Amino acid sequence: MLRSAHALAELHARRQQVRDAALIVEIDCRRSELVDDINDWIGKEIPQHRNGASLHTESLGAVVDRMARSWVDANQAIDIEGVRSDNTHKHWYHLAELVDGYTDLVTDVAGGRRRLPEQ
């Protein structure tokens, strides 16, 4: 899963630099494949509790994809505006919120309190 998450971050960074629509579509297709890979992995590693577990609105792969994009945005803000800018702080704060949400989601899924949507 870590390789897929890293690859998602690389694809988001590349996507921000690309202007060719066909290449953007290719990047987005690869991102979709990686999201599916993460979803397949979590489906095999953690059993889903269906009885009484509330449904989360998006897959774990989609959450990891959003975190990867947020990480790229936060690093880009540092590169462009520096570490002390309000915009940089905003991006890093958003990433921290996503990481907290991811941690809570994984804990709840593993504990049977939450379930992930079917692919």
C-alpha angles and dihedrals in degrees: 000000000000091000090052092049091049091048090051090054091049091050092050090050091049092046091057090057098045124091099175109103093209091054091048089054090050091050092048091050090053090048089053090052091051092048088052090049091054091047091050091049094051090046090058097040103045122038115228117237108213101177110088096341113129117235118248114221098233140028124262089246090057090050091051090048091054091048090051091052091047091051091053091047092049093050092046090053089055091049094049105033105018132242096288100055121114090231092055090049090050092053094047091046090052090050091050090053091051091050091050090049091048091051092050091047094051091046092050094046092049090048094050095244095112135030132203124237119262114258 
